[in-house]
């Protein structure tokens, strides 16, 4: 089994991932990111991190990957537009996977 990981986003936001061995791919917009995701799926990447601004814009497109075990497409916070989308997406996916909100339940009470 391949354990390849990648990150897609604007170069300033994703460059640091290279230091920990993640393949880094710059994408300036939705179309470029969508094509790169399709390419990485064909190359059997198991984890694809995506900056939250792109993840938010591609939410409908990414739906097809949510029910499959691989690749795991994970939005990562990058500040700016879409702030909070990555955390909300993580919460939704965790609830779907285990049936309960174990990570954020205390935050919702405040």
Buried (B, 14 or more C-beta within 10 A) or exposed (E): EEEBBBBBBBEEBBEEBEEEEBBBBBBEEBEBBBEBBEEBBEEEBBBBBBBBBBBBBBEEBBEEBBEEEBBBBBBBBBEEEBEEBBBBBBBEBBBEEEEEBEEBEEEEEE
